[in-house]
Amino acid sequence: MLIAEDLLLLLYDDESGKPITGSPGLDYALAGAVVIELTMLGRVDVAGPGEEVKEGRLKVLDAGPTGDPVLDQRLAVLAEKTGQKPKNVLGKLSKKLRDELLARLAERGILEADQDKVLGLFPVTRWPAKDAQHEAQVREALENVLKLGSLPDERTGALVALLNALNVVPKVVTDAVDKKALKQRAKEISESAWAAEAVRKAVQEMQAAVTTAIVVSASAGATSGS
């Protein structure tokens, strides 16, 4: 399972099959998860000072196949133009990503594609859980980190950081008594050194890029609506 697939399961309600947060934030976070996964695989990195690629930009270390078509397609996009700002690639990387991941999860029997019509006219697809066993394991790892104070591994730390960027941690860990403490713990994890340097930089850049992209999109929407 990709980190992006785990994130998607967390961001969809198991019963209603609807997302718990809106676009474009959800889609940007999925794209950020893909970049983080590629970093963990040693395919992508965030440039540091004194490198040929400008500091803070994304660079491709290995454009060869990963064996996963979702990752390979996005890696090819990054390889087309190395040295891009993280916030500038999320839109392109997120194109059709959610649909591809939902379809894969349905094919594996984890989600169910439930066809419906709004007002009896407009077709819509809901994605309720069909087999929640894997998601339950992901949620248990999250709760161990956020509620019990366990140290996160790279995957769980990345999920916490992306959920924090979307400001949906209390919507995912719904049974926490102290929501303020929960959000503070998520913030601490997002800012701490729980991963290798390359992965930590990627997570920080993706978290910032997701937050920036959401703000820019909201500002653009407000301007167009005024």
Secondary structure by P-SEA (a helix, b strand, c coil): ccaaaaaaaaaccccccccccccaaaaaaaaaaaaaaaaaaccbbbbcccccccccbbbbccccccccaaaaaaaaaaaccccccccccccccccaaaaaaaaaaaaaccccbbbbbccccbbbbbbccccaaaaaaaaaaaaaaacccccccaaaaaaaaaaaaaccccccccccccaaaaaaaaaaaaacccccaaaaaaaaaaaaaaaaaaaaaaaaaaaaac
